[in-house]
C-alpha cells in the first residue's frame, strides 16, 4: 500500500518503488492507468527491471523539480542546469542507454524518449564515423 500522494511502481524483477503521483504522471502510460482507476495504489511494469526503473524515476523526479523551480532561477538558468544534468544522466553504457530508450518508449515519457533517441543516434553516428563510414544526412533526402 502506498502513502497518500504516492504510488508504487513494481518493476519486472519484483522491486517496489514508491514515487509521488506528480512524478509518475510524467508517464502517459501511468497517467492512463491512474485516470482509469483513480484509486490505484500500485502499477506493475513487468518489462522494466529495477535498475532501469530507478533511473527513469530519478529522471522524472529531476524534471518535475526543475519545472517547479524552487530556487527561483531564470528560465535560461533552469534550462542550462537541466541540459547539463541530462548529459550526466546519459553517461551510461550502451546497454543501459538502450534499456532507458525502451523504457521511455513503453512508459511514453516523451522528453526522456527524445533524449535517449538522440543519444542513441549520436552513439551510432560516432560508431559509423569511427569505422570510416558515412552518416546519412537527412538534408540530402
N, C-alpha and C positions, 0 to 999 in steps of 0.2 A: 504494500500500500504506500502511496506517495504522500508527501506532506502537502498542505494547502499551497496552491500556486505552482506545484511541481508535477512532473510526470516521470514515470520510469520507462526508460528505453532498454529493452532486452536485446543484447547482441546475439549473434548466431552461436556463439560459444557459451551462452547462458549467463553472461555477466550482466548485472543490472546497473544502469547509470541513471541516477536521479538528476533531472535537469529542469530548469524553470520552464514553464509553459511558453513564456515570451521567447526564449531561446529556441525551443522546439518548433515554434511557428515559422522559423526561417525555412523549414522544410515544407514544401507544398504537400507532400505525401502525408506527413504527420498532421498538418493542418486539416487535411481532408478527414483523417480518422477522428480528429477532435471535433470537427463540425458534425460528422455523422453521429458521434456519441460524445456529447459534451462532458459527460461524467467519467469518461475513460481515464484510468489512472496508470495504465501500463500498455505499451505497444511493443510487440515483438518485431525485430528487424533481423530475420533469420540469415540473410546473405551478407551481413557485415560483421566482421569479427570485432572483439572488444577494443583492440588497439586502434583500429581504424575509426570505430565509432567514437572513441575517446578523442581522437584528433578532430573529427568532424564537430563534436560538441565544443571543443576548445575554440575552433574557428568561429562557429556561430556565436559563442559567448563573446568573443572579442569584437565581432562585428556589431552585435546588439549593443554592447557597452560603448563602442565608438559612436554609434548613432545617437546615444543619449548624451554624449559629450559632457561628462560630469566636471571636466576641468575648464569648461567654457573657452576652449581653444577656437581659433578661427576655422572655418570650413577647410581652408587650404592646409592648415597645420594638421587637422584631423586626417585629411586625405593622405598627406605625406607620411604621417606616422603609420597609418594603416597599410599603405603601399610597402613600407619597409618591413612591417610586421608580416605581411603576406609573403614577401620574398624569403624571410627567415623561416616561415611556416613551411614553405615548399622545399626547404633544404633537406630533402629526404632521398632515399634510394629510388631507383626506377620502379621497383615492385610496389613500394608504398605509394608512390605517385599514381601509378595505375589503379591501385585499390581505392585511393581517395577519389579519383575520377569516376570510377564505377559507383562508389557510394554516393557521390554528389548527384550523379545521374539518377540512381534508384530513389534517393530521398527527394529529388527535384529541388535542389538548392542552387538556384541559377548563378549567383555570383561565385560560389565555390566551383561549380561546373565550368564556368568561363575561365576562372583562374587555373584550374587543373588542366583543362584542354589546351590553353595557351602554353603552359609549362611543358606539357607533353609534346606539343608541336615543336617548341623550341628544342627539346631534347632530341627529337627525331631529326630535325634540321641539322643540328650540330653533328649528329652521327653520320648523316649523309655527307656533309661537308668534309668531315674528318676522313671519309673514305674517298674523297675526290669527286663526289657526285654533285649533280645539280639539284637544287631545291626548286620545286615547282613555284613559279611566281604567278599568283592569280591575276596580276595585272596584264599578263600576256594572253589571257583567255578571251 
